[in-house]
Amino acid sequence: MEPIFDLRNVSYTYLRRFEALRDVTASFYAGEQVAILGANGSGKSTLLAILNALNYPTSGEFYAFGTPIKEEVFDTLEDNKFNRFFRTKVGFLFQNPDIQLFSSTVFDEIAFGPLQLDLPPDEVQKRTEDVIAMLGIENLQDRAPHMLSGGEKKKVCIASILSTNPDVLLLDEPTGGLDPRSQVWLIELIQNLSKCGKTIITATHDLDIVEQISTRALVVGEDHTIKVDADCASVMNNMDLLISANLVHRHKHRHGKLQHEHLHAHSREHDHVHGPGVA
């Protein structure tokens, strides 16, 4: 089976001096659910941006759907057929919803993608209404996106992606800033999309969600290289790996004359959640 994404010795440097990725080789296949794990600043978001053709490798090669991806491949939005094909196949959820939202109403935001596909007006209307109903955000459709709460904005961003019905979803820290109820909603949505055959690649340092939304995990170290590419269970049970990647850290607590050592995961608010499998 040919991979949908294929990175070969890919490195990326910002402004020619700030290294974000180093010599990354990895392949992603249709229907997979993959987590890209790494501490803040490790390069996982940069890797996701390369997969979405927002950034191009400084060195190495990147192929998507069998086509080499270079800046000249995406040079003109109007004329480039592969660009159009790629953008209908791949949906990207930014970590910050405000980057993604620009329309005057939620309905218009969700309808924007289908409009770019040159669909008949009634099909655009149907797709938009169907996605709004599926996500249960009917009460938001006439509101201005910039006036919504953080969780509501993220739901609208997801809806705007799903309205184009992409095969591949790239999610950058999808649970960041969400309240517990919204986190559960999002995890269940990702699980349902996975059952429908969607390819879902998620960049996160939230270890609590990894095994719920993925079966495979790549760990990006603080040296910007891929440390491990394996099944989620083996990655999540490898405490030495998680500690070395700064995804889990040790805290020592002294109780009288006794000293106890605990492992803690780096959660979004650094709230000292116990690491996976750690009592």
Residue pairs with C-beta under 8 A, 6 or more apart in sequence:
1 29
1 30
2 66
3 27
3 28
3 29
3 63
4 28
4 29
4 30
4 64
4 65
4 167
4 168
4 199
5 26
5 27
5 28
5 51
5 62
5 63
5 64
6 27
6 28
6 61
6 62
6 63
6 64
7 24
7 25
7 26
7 27
7 47
7 50
7 57
7 60
7 61
7 62
8 25
8 60
8 61
8 62
8 63
9 23
9 24
9 25
9 59
9 60
9 61
10 21
10 23
10 24
10 25
10 50
10 57
10 59
10 60
10 61
10 62
11 19
11 21
11 22
11 23
11 24
11 57
11 58
11 59
11 60
12 19
12 20
12 21
12 43
12 46
12 50
12 55
12 57
12 58
13 19
13 20
13 58
14 20
19 224
20 43
20 46
20 224
21 43
21 46
21 47
21 50
21 220
21 224
21 225
22 223
22 224
22 225
23 60
23 225
24 47
24 60
24 225
24 226
25 226
26 218
26 226
26 229
28 34
28 51
28 199
28 201
29 199
30 167
30 197
30 199
31 197
31 198
31 199
32 199
32 200
32 201
32 215
32 216
33 190
33 194
33 199
33 200
33 201
33 202
33 213
33 214
33 215
33 216
34 200
34 201
34 202
34 214
34 215
34 216
34 217
34 218
35 201
35 202
35 203
35 204
35 210
35 213
35 214
35 216
35 217
35 218
35 232
36 44
36 47
36 48
36 201
36 202
36 203
36 204
36 217
36 218
36 220
37 44
37 204
37 205
37 207
37 210
37 217
37 218
37 219
37 220
37 235
37 245
37 247
38 44
38 203
38 205
38 219
38 220
38 221
38 222
38 245
38 247
39 205
39 222
39 245
39 246
39 247
39 266
40 205
41 222
42 220
42 221
42 222
42 224
42 245
42 246
43 220
43 224
44 203
44 204
44 205
44 220
45 95
45 172
45 173
45 203
46 55
47 203
47 220
48 92
48 170
48 172
48 201
48 203
49 55
50 56
50 57
50 62
51 62
51 64
51 90
51 170
51 201
52 90
52 92
52 170
53 64
53 69
53 73
53 74
53 86
53 90
54 92
56 62
56 69
56 70
56 71
61 68
62 68
62 69
63 69
64 86
64 90
65 85
65 86
65 89
67 73
67 82
73 80
73 82
73 83
74 80
74 83
74 86
76 83
77 83
77 84
87 116
88 117
88 164
88 166
89 166
89 167
89 168
90 166
90 167
90 168
90 169
90 170
91 161
91 162
91 164
91 166
91 168
91 169
91 170
92 161
92 170
92 172
93 100
93 154
93 157
93 158
93 161
93 169
93 170
93 171
93 172
93 174
94 100
94 157
94 172
95 172
95 173
95 176
97 150
97 153
97 154
97 156
97 157
98 146
98 153
100 157
100 160
101 109
101 145
101 146
101 153
101 156
101 157
102 109
102 145
103 109
103 112
103 145
104 144
105 141
105 142
105 143
105 144
105 145
106 132
106 137
106 140
106 141
106 142
106 143
106 144
106 145
106 148
106 156
106 159
107 128
107 132
107 141
107 142
109 145
109 156
109 159
109 160
110 128
110 131
110 132
110 141
110 156
110 159
110 160
110 163
111 124
111 125
111 127
111 128
111 163
112 160
113 160
113 161
113 163
113 164
114 123
114 124
114 127
114 128
114 163
114 164
115 124
116 164
117 164
119 127
127 163
127 165
128 163
131 159
131 162
131 163
132 138
132 141
132 159
134 162
135 155
135 158
135 159
135 162
135 189
137 152
137 155
137 156
137 159
140 148
140 152
140 155
140 156
145 153
145 156
148 156
150 177
150 178
151 177
151 178
151 179
151 182
154 174
154 177
154 178
154 182
154 186
155 182
158 186
158 189
161 169
166 198
167 198
167 199
168 198
168 199
168 200
168 201
169 193
169 198
169 199
169 200
169 201
170 201
170 203
171 190
171 200
171 201
171 202
171 203
171 204
172 202
172 203
173 203
173 204
173 205
173 206
173 268
174 186
174 190
174 202
174 204
175 183
175 186
175 187
175 204
175 206
175 209
175 268
176 206
176 268
177 268
178 186
183 209
187 209
187 212
187 213
190 200
190 202
190 213
191 212
191 213
193 200
194 200
194 213
200 213
200 214
202 213
202 214
204 210
205 247
205 266
206 267
206 268
207 236
207 242
207 247
207 248
207 265
207 266
207 267
207 275
207 276
208 265
208 267
208 273
208 276
210 217
210 232
210 235
210 236
211 232
211 233
211 236
211 276
214 232
215 231
215 232
216 229
216 230
216 231
216 232
217 228
217 229
217 230
217 231
217 232
217 235
217 236
218 226
218 228
218 229
219 226
219 227
219 228
219 229
219 235
219 241
219 242
219 245
219 247
220 226
220 227
220 245
221 227
221 244
221 245
222 245
222 246
227 241
227 244
227 245
228 235
228 238
228 241
235 241
235 242
236 242
236 276
236 277
237 276
237 277
239 248
239 263
239 275
239 277
239 278
242 248
242 265
242 275
243 249
243 250
243 263
246 266
247 265
247 266
248 263
248 264
248 265
248 266
248 275
249 263
249 264
249 266
250 261
250 262
250 263
250 264
251 261
251 262
251 263
251 264
251 272
252 259
252 260
252 261
253 259
253 260
253 261
253 262
254 260
262 274
262 278
263 274
263 275
263 278
264 272
264 273
264 274
264 275
265 273
265 274
265 275
265 276
267 273
